[in-house]
Amino acid sequence: MAAAPVWSVDPRTGNPREQVAVEATAEEVDRAVRAAHAVRDALADRTVRAAFLRTAADLLAGAEEHVVEAADAETALGPARLTGELARTAAQLRAFAEVVEEGAFLDIHIDHEDGSRTPPWPDLRRIKIPLGVVAVYAASNFPLAFSVPGGDTASALAAGCPVVVKAHPDHPATSELCASLLRRAAVRHGLPEAVVSVVHGFDAGVELVKHPLVSAAGFTGSVRGGRALFDAAAARPVPIPFHGELGSLNPVVVTEAAAAERGEQIGTGLGGSMTMGSGQFCTKPGFVLAPSGEAGDRLLKSLTETVSGTGSGAMLDHRMRDAFVAGVAERAALPDVDAPVTPGAGGEHTVSAGFLTVPARRLAEAGPHDALLEECFGPVTVVARYDSEDEITAVLSRLPGNLTATLQIATEEADGAAAGLLRELTPLAGRVLVNGWPTGVAVAPAQHHGGPYPATTSTSTSVGATAVERWLRPVSYQSTPEALLPPELREDNPLGLPRRVDGRRK
């Protein structure tokens, strides 16, 4: 039987653009993984790795016109958004080059022999080493920053791990273009092309996570798809780490004082954040607790004006569009749910933004309204109107894990009056914001992009310098002669790496 073709599709029309590739067979996945495994030692030199990452960033930036054109044709995200995403992707690669050069990610500890301890200490030297081949599952909503050249790939390569990417079917041409640029960067530094490869197809993704030479996986996508791969990774004869980002509601709590002080501003900010990118950001604020009464009404009036002024837009594909239209219709039909701005179909190929409101008491206990506490991918948010802080607590206690949680407070509450609410939000998310909006994830050393399940399947971050830790494991060498030690662990520190010796930072 002939291999199934992989088509690039225009989401604005639903029409095929071009055949990009064919879906990989099990044999082709096996060849890609074995080729990656065979070249893993080629990434051992940190200087070469850092140079490779920088050149990859330069080549992506240099091909901006072609990359943005390809991505826009396949995602309808628009040149402005994609130009910014490409710049972010290049900056991310350069940031990991700095991480590699600095070397702190190796987490080196040296404890010298000490017979006075109880029990006595032998000479112990600890370092982190790469896991091996990493499988990366590309995201639909970020064809650059969370796909072939994105954070999972960049951090895995920074760790010294070859990567096999399962391309997302919504942007196969962009995936192939970016992969070719990464491979060109590798060759420029004497690295084999097999350090980065791409496969296409649903079955290829399943084969990839099951392959015995794949040592870890990174995923960004739906709860259903991510959980299936997570379970497959755990069910292997040799289970592997699976770092999945699956879904997030990203709750927002607006205090009554905040609504009274600046309700109009909060409504405008919320409208801009929840409609950004047609509501297809993983950090979209999808659930808001806002007060009943006049102050909350002013917030909703501002939100209504902002969302009403947002034009209809295409989603990443028609399957997502149809799921959005069905999902908001199901939620809007629930008792006591109103739609001040009705979300749904904007046209044959587009969706229109909107929001729903519901009394918070409807969500305090399990029931049919629980659908409002589940992510709906697209330009919609749910505003639950509360009458008391007890209702806030009752609803927050029922929320799943999230990537973000946001607290909107008044100036007078910044002296600690809102500390209790902040404590309630902190267990729910990996990033907690005060008086901001969660759409926008800075690539910074202190960033954490992750959260309790189902936001992610691990406690790690997929953005920022510490994302590299997902693809490493620690090894201790005990009583090992100097000549046999890796250079990073030798006494004279020939590579000048940061490390902790006998408990002190050197």
ABEGO torsion letter per residue (X at the ends): XBBBBBBBBBAAAGBBABBABBBBBAAAAAAAAAAAAAAAAAAABAAAAAAAAAAAAAAAAAAAAAAAAAAAAAAGAEAAAAAAAAAAAAAAAAAAAAAAAAGAAAGBBBBBBBAABOBBBBBBBBBBBBAEBBBBBBBAABAAAABAABAAAAAAAAAGBBBBBBBBAABAAAAAAAAAAAAAAAAAAGBBAAABBBBBEAAAAAAAAABAABABBBBBEBAAAAAAAAAAAAABABBBBBBBBABBAGBBBBBAAAAAAAAAAAAAAAAAAAABGGGABAABBABBBBBBEAAAAAAAAAAAAAAAABBBBBBABAAAAAAAAAAAAAAAABBGBBBABBBEBAEAABBBBBBBBBBAAAAABBEAAAAAABBBBEBBBBBBBBABAAAAAAAAAABBBBABBBBBBBAAAAAGAAAAAAAAAAAABABBBBGBBABEBBBBAABBBEEBOAABABABBABEAAAAAAABBBBBBBGBBAAABBAAABAAGAAGBBBBBGGBBX
